[in-house]
Amino acid sequence: MAALVAIALCGAGFAILALSMAKHHRDVFGIPGSSHRRLAARVLGWGLLGLSLLSCQATWGAAIGTVVWFGLMTVTALLVAVGLTYAPRSDGGPLARRNRGA
């Protein structure tokens, strides 16, 4: 159960960190994010990654938990990168359509 929590926190953290980049924010939402929104996304993304580290260390101890965390970060970063690379972008995505009022 704790592994699923750590995976979810890592995945959310990396997804939000990706959205803190102007290009990915524009790809997903159809508009570039403001500097304040991107800064908030960076802080939130790093915070979620920190929480996932604490979750791993609380479950497996400091040494093994840190090693497990690096492994989880590798897998979740790869999943987020593949998702951003191969997601369809024909019209900016469903969130962009909603923001434009279509």
MOZI-V177192 format. One record per residue. N is the residue number from 0. SS is DSSP state (alpha for helix, beta for strand, coil for the rest). D_LAST is the distance of its C-alpha to the last C-alpha in Angstrom with 2 decimals. Layout:
N;SS;D_LAST
N;SS;D_LAST
//
This chain:
0;coil;39.76
1;alpha;40.14
2;alpha;39.20
3;alpha;35.84
4;alpha;35.26
5;alpha;36.25
6;alpha;34.01
7;alpha;30.99
8;alpha;31.87
9;alpha;32.40
10;alpha;29.17
11;alpha;27.16
12;alpha;29.25
13;alpha;28.72
14;alpha;24.96
15;alpha;24.77
16;alpha;27.27
17;alpha;25.16
18;alpha;22.18
19;coil;24.72
20;coil;24.83
21;alpha;22.61
22;alpha;21.87
23;alpha;20.81
24;alpha;18.76
25;alpha;16.86
26;alpha;16.62
27;alpha;15.22
28;alpha;13.01
29;coil;12.34
30;coil;14.53
31;coil;18.30
32;coil;19.79
33;coil;22.30
34;alpha;25.92
35;alpha;26.36
36;alpha;23.53
37;alpha;24.93
38;alpha;28.41
39;alpha;27.48
40;alpha;25.94
41;alpha;29.21
42;alpha;31.36
43;alpha;29.50
44;alpha;29.56
45;alpha;33.27
46;alpha;33.96
47;alpha;32.52
48;alpha;34.63
49;alpha;37.60
50;alpha;37.08
51;alpha;37.00
52;alpha;40.28
53;alpha;41.80
54;alpha;40.74
55;alpha;42.42
56;alpha;45.50
57;alpha;45.87
58;alpha;45.81
59;alpha;47.89
60;coil;49.79
61;alpha;49.49
62;alpha;50.67
63;alpha;49.07
64;alpha;45.92
65;alpha;45.34
66;alpha;45.87
67;alpha;43.50
68;alpha;40.89
69;alpha;41.17
70;alpha;40.74
71;alpha;37.65
72;alpha;36.18
73;alpha;36.88
74;alpha;35.17
75;alpha;32.06
76;alpha;31.67
77;alpha;31.94
78;alpha;29.30
79;alpha;26.81
80;alpha;27.72
81;alpha;27.36
82;alpha;23.99
83;alpha;22.72
84;alpha;24.47
85;alpha;23.49
86;coil;19.95
87;coil;17.67
88;coil;15.89
89;coil;14.60
90;coil;11.16
91;coil;11.85
92;coil;11.55
93;alpha;9.59
94;alpha;10.14
95;alpha;8.89
96;alpha;5.32
97;alpha;5.86
98;alpha;7.75
99;alpha;5.71
100;coil;3.84
101;coil;0.00
//
